[in-house]
């Protein structure tokens, strides 16, 4: 009886060890799609918005600078399902009043945020024809993007078919739009030297 009990116990131990090994491993997959249809983005003006020198004595505590417009174009070798993603290269430095979450940063002065800037998109064209803009944060769920809606940090813009509650991107060979940049600054306290506005953003092509 004692021997039988030992055998049964050994069997449970072996079963437990088998389950333990099974739970201690996980599979990893490396996937992707190599697309022959490369897309090339371009921005007018070299992608630079230069507000020039602004006198601190003339600057109120909170000021909007003149709006600038850059032409963004994307040309692909063939019709391609893609989007343009906006990333902030100065994360954690944006200030834009109540709309700070969707703004891009201008850098810091004495550990204080200098301000921020926002994007608006107008006159969107796909393959030479007017097209509705759409946006997504994950590339899976898409929403209509009207012209008065800011292009937020980390979000993608594309063109597509817009329904009552959702939207879907469509493949295009050329994409063009006007990007309006609205900069808002606040006066740096205690500044006795020139303070640079150091905004930097990246627009990446994302293949969907």
C-alpha positions as CSV (number, residue, x, y, z in Angstrom):
1,X,0.0,0.0,0.0
2,X,2.8,2.3,0.8
3,X,4.5,1.5,-2.5
4,X,1.4,2.2,-4.4
5,X,1.0,5.5,-2.7
6,X,4.6,6.4,-3.7
7,X,3.8,5.5,-7.3
8,X,0.7,7.6,-7.3
9,X,2.6,10.6,-5.8
10,X,5.4,10.2,-8.4
11,X,2.8,10.3,-11.1
12,X,1.4,13.5,-9.8
13,X,4.8,15.0,-9.5
14,X,5.6,14.2,-13.1
15,X,2.3,15.6,-14.2
16,X,3.0,18.8,-12.3
17,X,6.4,19.1,-13.8
18,X,5.0,18.7,-17.2
19,X,2.5,21.5,-16.6
20,X,5.2,23.6,-15.2
21,X,7.4,23.3,-18.3
22,X,4.4,24.0,-20.5
23,X,3.6,27.2,-18.7
24,X,7.2,28.4,-18.7
25,X,7.5,28.8,-22.4
26,X,6.0,31.3,-25.0
27,X,6.2,31.6,-28.7
28,X,7.6,34.6,-30.5
29,X,6.8,35.5,-34.1
30,X,8.5,37.9,-36.4
31,X,6.2,39.0,-39.2
32,X,5.8,41.8,-41.7
33,X,5.2,42.6,-45.3
34,X,7.8,43.8,-47.7
35,X,6.0,46.3,-50.0
36,X,7.3,47.2,-53.4
37,X,5.4,50.5,-53.4
38,X,7.6,53.0,-51.6
39,X,6.2,56.4,-50.7
40,X,8.2,59.7,-50.4
41,X,6.9,62.6,-48.4
42,X,7.9,66.3,-49.0
43,X,7.2,69.6,-47.2
44,X,7.4,73.0,-48.8
45,X,9.9,75.5,-47.4
46,X,12.2,72.7,-46.3
47,X,9.8,71.9,-43.5
48,X,10.8,75.1,-41.5
49,X,8.5,77.6,-39.9
50,X,10.7,80.6,-38.9
51,X,9.0,83.2,-36.7
52,X,12.2,85.3,-36.7
53,X,13.2,87.4,-33.7
54,X,10.5,88.5,-31.3
55,X,11.1,91.3,-28.8
56,X,10.5,90.1,-25.3
57,X,9.4,93.6,-24.3
58,X,6.7,93.4,-27.0
59,X,5.6,89.9,-26.1
60,X,2.6,89.6,-23.8
61,X,2.5,86.8,-21.2
62,X,0.5,84.6,-23.7
63,X,0.6,85.2,-27.4
64,X,-0.3,83.5,-30.7
65,X,2.3,84.0,-33.4
66,X,1.3,84.4,-37.1
67,X,-0.1,81.3,-38.6
68,X,2.1,79.5,-41.2
69,X,1.2,77.1,-43.9
70,X,3.3,74.3,-45.4
71,X,2.4,72.1,-48.3
72,X,2.7,68.4,-47.6
73,X,2.8,65.9,-50.4
74,X,3.3,62.2,-50.5
75,X,4.1,60.4,-53.8
76,X,4.1,56.6,-54.1
77,X,5.4,54.3,-56.8
78,X,2.0,52.7,-57.0
79,X,-1.4,52.9,-55.4
80,X,-0.7,52.2,-51.7
81,X,-2.6,51.9,-48.5
82,X,-0.7,54.3,-46.2
83,X,-1.0,57.2,-43.7
84,X,1.2,60.0,-42.3
85,X,2.0,59.9,-38.6
86,X,3.0,63.0,-36.6
87,X,5.5,62.6,-33.8
88,X,6.8,65.2,-31.4
89,X,10.6,65.4,-31.0
90,X,10.3,67.6,-28.0
91,X,8.0,65.4,-25.8
92,X,6.9,66.8,-22.5
93,X,7.6,70.4,-23.4
94,X,4.3,71.5,-24.9
95,X,2.1,74.2,-23.4
96,X,-1.0,75.3,-25.3
97,X,-3.4,76.4,-22.6
98,X,-6.4,74.0,-22.3
99,X,-5.3,72.2,-25.5
100,X,-1.9,71.2,-24.4
101,X,-2.5,67.4,-24.8
102,X,-2.8,67.8,-28.6
103,X,0.1,70.2,-29.1
104,X,3.7,69.8,-30.0
105,X,6.5,71.2,-27.8
106,X,8.8,74.2,-28.2
107,X,11.3,73.3,-25.6
108,X,12.1,74.6,-22.1
109,X,13.6,77.7,-20.6
110,X,14.6,77.4,-16.9
111,X,12.6,74.1,-16.8
112,X,9.5,76.0,-17.9
113,X,7.6,75.1,-21.0
114,X,7.9,77.9,-23.6
115,X,4.7,77.1,-25.5
116,X,3.5,74.8,-28.3
117,X,2.1,74.6,-31.8
118,X,-0.8,72.8,-33.4
119,X,-1.5,71.4,-36.8
120,X,-4.7,71.8,-38.9
121,X,-5.1,70.2,-42.3
122,X,-7.0,71.7,-45.2
123,X,-7.5,71.1,-48.9
124,X,-6.7,67.4,-48.9
125,X,-6.4,65.8,-52.3
126,X,-5.9,62.2,-53.3
127,X,-4.7,61.4,-56.8
128,X,-5.5,65.0,-57.8
129,X,-9.1,65.0,-56.5
130,X,-10.6,66.4,-53.3
131,X,-10.9,63.7,-50.6
132,X,-12.1,63.5,-47.0
133,X,-9.4,63.3,-44.4
134,X,-9.5,60.6,-41.8
135,X,-7.4,59.9,-38.6
136,X,-6.4,57.1,-36.3
137,X,-4.1,56.5,-33.4
138,X,-3.5,52.8,-33.9
139,X,-4.1,52.3,-37.7
140,X,-7.1,50.0,-37.0
141,X,-10.0,52.3,-35.9
142,X,-10.5,55.4,-38.1
143,X,-12.5,58.5,-37.7
144,X,-13.5,61.5,-39.9
145,X,-11.0,64.4,-39.5
146,X,-12.8,67.7,-40.3
147,X,-10.7,70.7,-41.2
148,X,-11.2,72.4,-37.8
149,X,-9.9,69.3,-35.9
150,X,-6.3,69.5,-34.8
151,X,-3.9,66.8,-35.9
152,X,-2.7,65.5,-32.5
153,X,0.7,64.1,-31.5
154,X,1.0,60.4,-32.3
155,X,-2.0,60.3,-34.6
156,X,-2.1,59.3,-38.3
157,X,-3.9,61.1,-41.1
158,X,-5.0,59.5,-44.4
159,X,-7.8,59.7,-46.8
160,X,-10.7,57.3,-47.1
161,X,-14.3,56.4,-47.3
162,X,-16.3,58.1,-44.5
163,X,-19.5,56.5,-43.1
164,X,-21.9,57.8,-40.5
165,X,-20.0,56.4,-37.6
166,X,-16.6,55.3,-38.9
167,X,-14.1,55.6,-41.8
168,X,-11.8,53.4,-43.8
169,X,-8.6,54.3,-45.5
170,X,-8.2,53.7,-49.3
171,X,-5.1,53.2,-51.3
172,X,-3.7,56.2,-53.2
173,X,-0.7,57.0,-55.3
174,X,-0.4,60.7,-54.4
175,X,-1.6,62.6,-51.4
176,X,-1.5,66.4,-50.9
177,X,-2.6,68.7,-48.2
178,X,-2.0,72.1,-46.6
179,X,-0.7,71.9,-43.0
180,X,-1.5,75.0,-41.0
181,X,0.8,75.6,-38.1
182,X,-0.4,77.7,-35.2
183,X,2.2,78.6,-32.6
184,X,1.4,79.8,-29.1
185,X,4.1,81.1,-26.7
186,X,4.3,82.4,-23.2
187,X,6.8,84.9,-22.0
188,X,9.8,83.3,-20.4
189,X,10.3,84.6,-16.9
190,X,13.7,86.1,-15.9
191,X,15.1,86.0,-19.5
192,X,18.2,88.2,-19.9
193,X,19.4,86.5,-23.1
194,X,17.9,85.2,-26.4
195,X,15.6,82.3,-25.9
196,X,15.2,80.0,-28.9
197,X,12.0,78.4,-29.9
198,X,13.0,74.8,-30.5
199,X,10.1,73.0,-32.0
200,X,10.7,69.8,-33.9
201,X,8.3,67.2,-35.3
202,X,8.6,64.2,-37.6
203,X,6.1,63.1,-40.2
204,X,6.4,59.4,-40.9
205,X,4.9,57.3,-43.7
206,X,3.0,54.3,-42.1
207,X,2.1,51.5,-44.5
208,X,-1.2,50.0,-43.5
